[in-house]
């Protein structure tokens, strides 16, 4: 997995409760960026929403090996639009 090449911490969790707990734990440990697949982010929209307004950790949604669901791109578009005042993407 390419993420290991860059010394990323990797966790494979499929249960909503465990995913929420791990994100909370990572936030408490002051992780700056948390990458989560769109597939698993769909399971915990409330947790993702809560961290949208915070600077740290930045939660970035990425596609899984099967491709994108479009959620991550949509989220980034909304954030850019909010910051710039219009959709520039």
N, C-alpha and C positions, 0 to 999 in steps of 0.2 A: 504494500500500500504506500503510495507516494507521501502521505502525511508523516509516516514514520521516518522518512529520510530527513525531514526537517525537525525532528524531535518533538512532534506534537504528541500530547497525551490523547490516547484513543480509548473510547468506551463504547461498547455495543450493548445498548439497553433497548428493550422492546416494550416494557411495561410503563404505562403512563406515570404511575407513582414513582417508579425508580428514575425515570427521565427527569421528572420535576425535582426530585431529591438531589440528583447529580448536578443539575444546573444551579440549584441553591448552594450546594457545597462549593462548586466552582466559583460562584459569585463571592461567597464568603472568603475564599482563598485568593480573591482579587485577580482572577483570570481576566485579561484584557479583552480577549476575543474568544467567543465560543461558536464553533461551526457545528451545525446540526442539519441533518438531511431534511428536506421538505416533507418527506414521508413521516418522519417522527415528529416534526414540528406541528403537523396537523393534529397529532394526538393531544397536544398541550397548548392550544391557542391562548388560553388565559395567562400562562406563564410567559409565553413569547410577548404578549401584549404588555405585561407588567414591566418587562425590561426594555421595551421600545423607547420609553421616555428617559431612560438612564444612559449616561455616557459609558459607564463600565458596569458589567461587561457588554460589549457589543455582540449581539447574537446575529450571526450571519447564516441564512438558509442556503444550503447548497443542494444540487440534484444528487440523486444516488446513481448507481451504475446503470440503471434502466433509463435514465433521462430525467428531464425536468418536469415539474408539475406547473411551473410558472409562478409559484407562490413567492419564491425568493426575489425574482425580478420585480414582481408587483410591489413587494415590501420596500425594495430599494427605490423604486420609482416614487412611492408615496413619501418616503423620507427625503428624497432630493427635492420633490415638489414643495414639501413643507419648508425646507431650508432655503430654497431659491425663490419660491413664490410661483413657480410654474413648472410644468413638465418639460424638461430639456432632454430627456432620454427618448 
